Amino acid sequence: MPLLWEASEMSANCLFLALPQTAWEQLRSEPRTGLDVPSSPVLYEEEEGGYAFRGLTLQEDVVDALRFLLGEAEEPGSSVPFVATRASARPIDEAVGQPTPLDGQAWYLSPDEVRRVEVGLARVTALELASRFDAEELEDSGLAKLAEGLDHLEPWMEEDLPALQQSYAELVEYFQRAAERREGMLVLLEDGPVSALDLGME
């Protein structure tokens, strides 16, 4: 995923899926079956009366802005959408050890890597994030946000900060819970092969 946006590009959703060991083992042993809906243990966790989606969904433009504000620098050749500071992620096919429907769309963080991300995120509070936010710097960087009409991109504005802080708080909390449970994490983009799986996420 490029750091700089082109005006014609559309933003996808970025999905974070915390995986307990049992779900990870099923994905590794049965990549396609493990992603079957509606009862996939990778995508959903069973609860009384049905299933609940186990992931966090953020728009890709929000993820890009957060990565910029956190100061993450991608390693050469990396295309990881977002894994916070000092974390590395493996392409899902490499991590699983065989082809998956998510090839080119997903990356995997081990439980130890999730923990490192959680520690890195905890160092930046919502107030610190606000102090780093500068709409002009974001515009100069080439980063833009997806307009409400979903048909074009527009500059970030100062009034976008509260929503960005809310998304950041959700991301921090999600990684904290995953770290506490010693879970790994899938990070993927909801387009291409992912949409073909008909995940049913709005």
N, C-alpha and C positions, 0 to 999 in steps of 0.2 A: 504494500500500500504506500503510495507516494506521500511524502510529507507536505508537498505543495499541491493545492487544489487547482484544477482547471475549471473554469466557469461552467462548462458543459457537463461535468461529472455529477452523478447522483450519489447520494449518501445511502449506505446500507446500514442495517442494524449490526452492532457488535454484541455477540452473546458470550456471556461468561457462565460456564457450567461446572460447578463444584462436584467432584466425583468421589464418592466413597470407594474403598478398595473393591467391593463386590461389583460395582458398576464398571469400574476400570477393567477388572478381570473379564467381564462379559464382553466389553468392547474389544478387548485384545483377542479373545477366543472366537468371537462371532461378530466381526465388524458390522455386517449388514443387519443381522438379527438384533444386535444390541441397540440399533437405532430405529427399530420398528416402532411406530406409534399405534395406539395411544399409551401403551404400557411400558415403553422403553425405560429401563433403569438408568440409562445415561441422561435422558431428557426429563424424566419425571420421578418423583418419589411417592410411594404409596402412602396414603393416609386414610383415616376413617371416612368411608363414603366415596372414595375415588382416588384420583391422582392429582398431584400438584406439580407444576413446572418447577424444576429445581434451579433454574438459571436466573441471571440478571441480564436484562436487555438495555443497552444504551445506544443512542444513535452514533454512527461512526464520526460525525463531525464533532460531537461532544467529546468523544474519546480522543480525537486528534487535539482538540483544544486543551484537554486535561494533560495530555502527554507533553504538550508544549509548555504549559505552566509549571509542570513538575520538573522540567529541564531534562527529560530523558533524551539521550542521544542513541539512535539506532546503530547497531554494529554494521559494518560494511556487508552488504548482501542480505541483510535481514529484512523480512517483510512481516514481522510480528505486529499485529494491530496495536496492542497495548499490554505490557506486562509490568509497568512501573519500573522502579529503579533497581539496577543490579540484578536483574533476572534474565535467564535465558530460557527459550522455549524451543521444543523440537517440533518439526512438522508432524502432523498426526500419523501419517503413514510410516514415518521413521520410528515414532514412539511405539506404535502398535506392532510394527514388524511385518505388516502385510497391507495390501491395498484396502482403502476404505472409501465410502461414498463422499467423504469430506476432503479428499486429496486436494491440496492447494488452497483450502479454505480454513483449515483449523490447525491449531498448535496446542501442545500439551505442556503443562507445568506440573512437575512432581510435587508431592507434599512439602518437601524441603524448599523448593522454589516458591511455592505459595506462601510459605512462612516468611521468606525473604521479602517478597512483595509486600506482605502485610506490615512488616517492620518498616519498610521504606515509606509506605503510605502513612503510617502512624506518625511519622516525623513532620508531616505537613498538615497542619490544622486548617479548618475552613477559613479562619482569619488570615492565616499565612497565605492561603490560596488567593484570597481577596487582595492582599497586598501585592501579589504578583500579577494580578489581572490588569492589563492595559489594552484597551480595544485597538488603539493605533498600532501597538506592537504586533497584535494578532493579525491585523490587516496587512502590515508590512511583511509579515512572515509568509503571506499567501494563504493563510487558513481562513476559511469562511464557514458560515453556518447554513444549514438547510432551511430555506424559507418555509413558512406555514403552508404555502401552496404546493410544496413538494416538487416544484418544477424548475427551481433555480436556487442559486446560492446568493447570500447577501452578507455584508460585513457583520462581525460581532459588535455589539453595542454595550455600553456600561450597564444598561438595564438588564442585560442577559446574565449578569453575574449571579443573582440569587438562584436561578434555575441551574446554572453550572455548579454552584456550591451544593445544591440538593443532589444532583447526580453524583458528585464526588463523595458526599456523605454515604450514599447508597453503595458506591463501589468500595469504600473503606470498610463499611459494615459487612459487606458480602465476603471480602477477603478475610476479615477477622473471624467470621464464623467458620469459614473453610479451614483456616489455620488451626483454630481450636479443635476441630474435628479431625485434623490430620488428613485432609482431603487434597487430592490433586485438582487440576483445573483444565478444562478445555476452553480455549479462546477461539471464537470463530465468527466469520462474517456470514450474515443471512442473505446470501445471494448465490447465484450459480447452482452448484450441486445441492446446497443446503435447501434452497427453495423447492427443489425437485422432491425432497423428502416429505414435503407438505407437513411441516412441523406444527402448523395451526397456531402460530404465535402472532398476536396483533400488537 
